[in-house]
Amino acid sequence: MSQKPRAVLWDMDGTLVDTEPYWMAAETALVTSFGGEWTHEQAMQLVGNGLHESARILQAAGVEMRADDIVNRLTDDVRTALATQGVPFRPGAQELLRSLKDAGIPSALVTMSLRRMARSVVDLIDFDAFEHIVAGDDVDHPKPHPDPYLKAAELLDIDIAEAFVIEDSVTGLRAGLASGAVTVGVPHMLPLDGAGAHELWPTLAGRTADDVVSAFRSVRAGQQEGASR
C-alpha cells in the first residue's frame, strides 16, 4: 500500500463551494410557483442527494414537472446565481487544491450536480485544479452508491484504496466509505458525527497536502493494525 494517496476526490456542493443556499433558494422558488410550501427542514433533506432523487421529492411537494425538467430548471437557476452573485468557495478549499497540485497529488471532482454546473465552478479556479470531473449525468447510480467514486478512480487509473475522499454530507460520506477510499468529513450544513468518516476536519482552512498524506497514512496504518490482530 502506498504511503500517500495517489489522488484526492472532492465533492463539490458544500465541500468545494458553498452553493447550498443557491440550491435551497431555487427549490423554494420552484415549489412556491406551483402553490406549495418548502421549509428549511425539507430543503436540508436534499443536501447531498442525487438530483433525480431530489426531483422526486419536489414532485411530491407539488411541482408538476418531469424529473429531467426539474433538474434542468434547478441547475440553470443555480448557475445564474453563481454568475450574478459569485462563487463562494469554502474556506481553505482552493489553497488545499493548490497545495495538492504542488505536491504532485492529482485531484478529481465527484459531484451529483450536472456536468455543465460543475464546469461553471471549475472554470473559475485560476489554475488547472482537476484532472477529471465525474458529474451526476455521468453515472447511473448517484451517491450514496459508491459508483461515482469508483468511476473517478477508473478515470485516474488508480485503485480506489489509494484515493482520499473529502465530503460534507452523510450521503457523500456513505459513497466514499462504500467505495473503499479513505474518507474525511468536513461538516458544513449538517453535523457528521456518527456518520462513519475515517476522520472529521472542522474546516479545510489551513490544511495542506501534508495533512492529507498524514491522515491517509494514519487511517491505513490503523486498518492494517486491526487486520493483524
Secondary structure as the mmCIF struct_conf table of DSSP 4:
data_model
#
loop_
_struct_conf.conf_type_id
_struct_conf.id
_struct_conf.beg_label_comp_id
_struct_conf.beg_label_asym_id
_struct_conf.beg_label_seq_id
_struct_conf.end_label_comp_id
_struct_conf.end_label_asym_id
_struct_conf.end_label_seq_id
BEND BEND1 GLN A 3 LYS A 4
BEND BEND2 ARG A 6 ARG A 6
STRN STRN1 ALA A 7 TRP A 10
STRN STRN2 ASP A 13 ASP A 13
TURN_TY1_P TURN_TY1_P1 GLY A 14 LEU A 16
STRN STRN3 VAL A 17 VAL A 17
HELX_RH_AL_P HELX_RH_AL_P1 GLU A 20 SER A 33
TURN_TY1_P TURN_TY1_P2 PHE A 34 GLY A 35
HELX_RH_AL_P HELX_RH_AL_P2 HIS A 40 GLN A 45
TURN_TY1_P TURN_TY1_P3 LEU A 46 GLY A 48
HELX_RH_AL_P HELX_RH_AL_P3 LEU A 51 ALA A 60
TURN_TY1_P TURN_TY1_P4 ALA A 61 GLY A 62
BEND BEND3 MET A 65 MET A 65
HELX_RH_AL_P HELX_RH_AL_P4 ALA A 67 GLN A 85
STRN STRN4 PHE A 89 PHE A 89
HELX_LH_PP_P HELX_LH_PP_P1 ARG A 90 ARG A 90
TURN_TY1_P TURN_TY1_P5 PRO A 91 GLY A 92
HELX_RH_AL_P HELX_RH_AL_P5 ALA A 93 ASP A 102
TURN_TY1_P TURN_TY1_P6 ALA A 103 GLY A 104
STRN STRN5 SER A 107 VAL A 110
BEND BEND4 MET A 112 SER A 113
HELX_RH_AL_P HELX_RH_AL_P6 ARG A 115 VAL A 122
TURN_TY1_P TURN_TY1_P7 ASP A 123 LEU A 124
BEND BEND5 ILE A 125 PHE A 127
BEND BEND6 GLU A 131 GLU A 131
STRN STRN6 HIS A 132 VAL A 134
HELX_RH_3T_P HELX_RH_3T_P1 GLY A 136 ASP A 138
BEND BEND7 ASP A 140 HIS A 141
TURN_TY1_P TURN_TY1_P8 LYS A 143 PRO A 144
BEND BEND8 HIS A 145 PRO A 146
HELX_RH_AL_P HELX_RH_AL_P7 ASP A 147 LEU A 156
TURN_TY1_P TURN_TY1_P9 ASP A 157 ASP A 157
BEND BEND9 ILE A 158 ILE A 158
HELX_RH_3T_P HELX_RH_3T_P2 ILE A 160 GLU A 162
STRN STRN7 ALA A 163 GLU A 167
BEND BEND10 ASP A 168 SER A 169
HELX_RH_AL_P HELX_RH_AL_P8 VAL A 170 SER A 179
TURN_TY1_P TURN_TY1_P10 GLY A 180 GLY A 180
STRN STRN8 VAL A 182 GLY A 185
BEND BEND11 HIS A 188 LEU A 190
TURN_TY1_P TURN_TY1_P11 ASP A 193 GLY A 194
BEND BEND12 ALA A 195 ALA A 195
BEND BEND13 HIS A 198 HIS A 198
STRN STRN9 GLU A 199 LEU A 200
BEND BEND14 PRO A 202 PRO A 202
BEND BEND15 LEU A 204 LEU A 204
TURN_TY1_P TURN_TY1_P12 ALA A 205 GLY A 206
HELX_RH_AL_P HELX_RH_AL_P9 ALA A 209 SER A 228
#
